[in-house]
Amino acid sequence: MDGNGRWAEQRNLPRTEGHTAGEQSLFEVLDAADALGVGWFTVFAFSTENWRRPVDEVRFLLEFNEEILLGRQQELHDRNIRIRFIGRRDRRVPRRLIRRMEEATNLTRTNTGLTFTIAFNYGGRAELVDAVQRIIDGNVRRVTEKTIKRHLYDPGMPDPDLVVRTSGEYRISNFLLWELAYSELVFSEVLWPDFRRENLYSAIKEYQDRDRRYGGVGESTGR
């Protein structure tokens, strides 16, 4: 969900105003995904690198994410949406925020609709490092791809079919490095606070028009 800061700067607003505006985009796109029958919807809310941002912005993001959980978890629960989190829960994350995460997870645990996964204090490399460490700690003698999968933050999360990156950035930025090996990537010039359901529809249409070969031969082209 990239481009919040630039959106605010273009309007001579504090960067935090961009994050606030991005909340509307998040829930409009989540609603659209849910209406389309999307099974898993994952967002990159706060990365392991985001701690390097100015202290005031980091503090705002921590409080902002807590406010979203407080304000939205019951609504999402009532809509049968399941909330999950991936990422490190180390000493940098306030204990009260971790409690909010656990409350949201427990409240929606048995829901059977869309799974809304929030990557918080997350990094793709950190996830792999943590997975390898758990494998070592478990004295696993033979490591396969399935072994690594079992030790990721959420082993039950399927690999994403589609990854959308907003704001004209053309890089992965340490997101789901293991999981997106065969994901289709769509890059949008739209800054996240301006991203709407129509932009999601456009990204999905582009995905549907692609030929996913997984290293093999395409069904439609034979190439």
C-alpha positions as CSV (number, residue, x, y, z in Angstrom):
1,M,0.0,0.0,0.0
2,D,2.6,2.5,-1.2
3,G,2.4,6.2,-1.9
4,N,0.8,7.6,1.3
5,G,3.6,9.9,2.1
6,R,3.9,11.3,-1.5
7,W,0.1,11.7,-1.7
8,A,0.3,13.9,1.4
9,E,3.3,15.9,0.3
10,Q,1.7,16.7,-3.0
11,R,-1.1,18.4,-1.0
12,N,1.3,20.1,1.4
13,L,0.0,17.9,4.2
14,P,1.9,16.0,6.9
15,R,2.9,12.5,5.8
16,T,0.6,11.0,8.4
17,E,-2.4,12.5,6.6
18,G,-1.6,10.2,3.7
19,H,-1.8,7.1,6.0
20,T,-5.1,8.3,7.3
21,A,-6.4,8.7,3.7
22,G,-5.1,5.3,2.9
23,E,-7.5,3.7,5.4
24,Q,-10.5,4.5,3.1
25,S,-8.7,2.8,0.2
26,L,-7.9,-0.3,2.3
27,F,-11.4,-1.0,3.3
28,E,-12.9,-0.1,-0.1
29,V,-10.5,-2.6,-1.8
30,L,-11.1,-5.2,0.9
31,D,-14.9,-4.8,0.4
32,A,-14.4,-5.3,-3.4
33,A,-12.2,-8.3,-2.9
34,D,-14.7,-9.9,-0.5
35,A,-17.6,-9.2,-2.9
36,L,-15.6,-10.9,-5.7
37,G,-15.2,-14.0,-3.6
38,V,-11.4,-13.6,-3.1
39,G,-10.4,-16.1,-0.5
40,W,-7.2,-14.5,0.9
41,F,-6.3,-10.8,1.0
42,T,-2.9,-9.8,2.4
43,V,-1.6,-6.2,2.9
44,F,1.8,-4.9,3.9
45,A,1.0,-2.6,6.8
46,F,4.3,-2.1,8.5
47,S,7.7,-3.5,7.4
48,T,10.8,-4.4,9.4
49,E,12.4,-1.5,7.6
50,N,9.7,1.0,8.6
51,W,11.3,1.4,12.0
52,R,13.9,3.6,10.2
53,R,11.3,6.3,9.5
54,P,11.1,9.4,11.7
55,V,10.0,8.6,15.3
56,D,6.8,10.6,15.1
57,E,5.7,8.8,11.9
58,V,6.5,5.4,13.5
59,R,4.6,6.3,16.6
60,F,1.6,7.4,14.5
61,L,1.7,4.2,12.4
62,L,1.7,2.1,15.6
63,E,-1.2,4.0,17.1
64,F,-3.1,4.1,13.8
65,N,-2.9,0.4,13.3
66,E,-4.2,-0.1,16.8
67,E,-7.1,2.3,16.2
68,I,-8.0,0.4,13.0
69,L,-8.2,-2.9,14.9
70,L,-10.3,-1.3,17.6
71,G,-12.6,0.3,15.2
72,R,-13.0,-2.3,12.5
73,Q,-12.6,-5.8,14.1
74,Q,-16.2,-6.2,15.1
75,E,-17.4,-5.0,11.7
76,L,-15.2,-7.5,10.0
77,H,-16.2,-10.3,12.4
78,D,-19.9,-9.6,11.7
79,R,-19.1,-10.0,8.0
80,N,-17.5,-13.4,8.6
81,I,-14.0,-12.2,7.7
82,R,-11.1,-13.8,9.4
83,I,-8.2,-11.6,10.6
84,R,-4.6,-13.0,10.7
85,F,-1.2,-11.4,11.2
86,I,2.3,-12.3,10.0
87,G,5.5,-10.8,11.2
88,R,7.8,-10.6,14.2
89,R,6.3,-9.8,17.6
90,D,9.6,-8.6,19.1
91,R,10.2,-6.0,21.8
92,R,9.8,-3.1,19.4
93,V,6.1,-3.8,19.0
94,P,4.1,-2.4,22.0
95,R,2.5,-5.1,24.1
96,R,-0.9,-3.4,23.9
97,L,-0.8,-3.6,20.1
98,I,0.1,-7.3,20.3
99,R,-2.9,-7.8,22.6
100,R,-5.1,-6.1,20.0
101,M,-3.7,-8.4,17.3
102,E,-4.5,-11.4,19.5
103,E,-8.0,-10.2,20.3
104,A,-8.8,-9.7,16.6
105,T,-7.3,-13.1,15.7
106,N,-9.2,-14.9,18.5
107,L,-12.5,-13.0,17.8
108,T,-12.5,-14.0,14.1
109,R,-10.7,-17.4,14.3
110,T,-13.7,-19.5,13.3
111,N,-15.0,-17.3,10.5
112,T,-15.2,-18.9,7.1
113,G,-15.2,-16.0,4.7
114,L,-12.3,-14.0,3.3
115,T,-9.0,-14.2,5.3
116,F,-7.6,-10.7,5.8
117,T,-3.9,-11.1,6.6
118,I,-2.0,-8.1,7.9
119,A,1.8,-8.2,7.5
120,F,3.0,-6.1,10.5
121,N,6.6,-5.8,11.5
122,Y,7.1,-8.1,8.6
123,G,10.0,-8.7,6.2
124,G,10.4,-11.5,3.7
125,R,14.1,-12.0,4.6
126,A,13.2,-11.9,8.3
127,E,10.5,-14.6,7.7
128,L,13.1,-16.9,6.0
129,V,15.7,-16.3,8.7
130,D,13.1,-17.1,11.4
131,A,12.0,-20.2,9.5
132,V,15.5,-21.4,9.2
133,Q,16.1,-20.8,12.9
134,R,13.0,-22.8,13.9
135,I,14.2,-25.6,11.6
136,I,17.6,-25.6,13.4
137,D,16.0,-25.5,16.8
138,G,13.8,-28.4,15.9
139,N,16.8,-30.5,14.9
140,V,15.3,-31.2,11.5
141,R,17.8,-33.4,9.6
142,R,16.4,-33.2,6.0
143,V,15.1,-29.9,4.7
144,T,12.7,-29.7,1.7
145,E,10.5,-26.9,0.3
146,K,7.7,-28.4,2.4
147,T,9.8,-28.2,5.5
148,I,10.4,-24.5,5.0
149,K,6.7,-23.9,4.2
150,R,5.8,-25.5,7.5
151,H,8.0,-23.1,9.4
152,L,6.8,-19.8,7.8
153,Y,4.8,-17.4,9.9
154,D,1.5,-18.8,8.5
155,P,2.0,-22.2,7.0
156,G,-1.7,-22.3,6.0
157,M,-1.6,-19.2,3.9
158,P,-1.6,-20.1,0.2
159,D,0.9,-18.6,-2.2
160,P,-0.6,-15.4,-3.7
161,D,-1.9,-15.5,-7.2
162,L,-1.7,-11.8,-7.7
163,V,0.5,-9.1,-6.1
164,V,-0.4,-5.4,-6.7
165,R,2.2,-2.7,-6.0
166,T,1.0,0.9,-6.1
167,S,2.5,4.3,-6.6
168,G,4.7,3.5,-9.6
169,E,7.3,1.5,-7.7
170,Y,8.6,-1.5,-9.6
171,R,10.1,-3.7,-6.9
172,I,9.1,-6.3,-4.4
173,S,10.4,-4.5,-1.3
174,N,11.0,-7.6,0.8
175,F,7.4,-8.7,0.6
176,L,6.5,-12.5,0.8
177,L,9.8,-13.4,-0.9
178,W,9.2,-17.2,-0.5
179,E,5.5,-17.2,-1.2
180,L,5.4,-15.1,-4.4
181,A,7.8,-17.3,-6.5
182,Y,5.1,-17.8,-9.1
183,S,2.8,-14.9,-8.4
184,E,1.7,-12.5,-11.1
185,L,2.8,-9.0,-10.4
186,V,0.8,-5.9,-11.4
187,F,2.3,-2.4,-10.9
188,S,0.0,0.6,-10.7
189,E,1.0,4.2,-11.0
190,V,-1.9,5.2,-8.6
191,L,-0.8,6.3,-5.1
192,W,-2.5,4.2,-2.5
193,P,-4.9,6.8,-1.1
194,D,-6.3,7.2,-4.6
195,F,-6.6,3.4,-5.2
196,R,-10.2,2.3,-5.5
197,R,-12.2,-0.8,-6.4
198,E,-12.0,0.0,-10.1
199,N,-8.2,-0.2,-9.8
200,L,-8.5,-3.6,-8.2
201,Y,-10.8,-4.7,-11.0
202,S,-8.3,-3.5,-13.5
203,A,-5.4,-5.4,-11.8
204,I,-7.5,-8.6,-11.7
205,K,-8.5,-8.2,-15.4
206,E,-4.8,-7.9,-16.3
207,Y,-4.1,-11.1,-14.2
208,Q,-6.9,-13.0,-15.9
209,D,-5.4,-12.1,-19.3
210,R,-2.0,-13.6,-18.5
211,D,-0.9,-17.2,-19.3
212,R,0.5,-18.7,-16.1
213,R,3.0,-21.4,-17.1
214,Y,4.9,-22.1,-13.9
215,G,8.0,-22.9,-15.9
216,G,6.1,-25.2,-18.2
217,V,4.2,-24.8,-21.5
218,G,1.3,-22.4,-21.7
219,E,-2.1,-23.9,-22.3
220,S,-3.3,-21.3,-24.8
221,T,-0.1,-20.4,-26.7
222,G,2.0,-23.5,-26.5
223,R,5.0,-21.3,-25.8
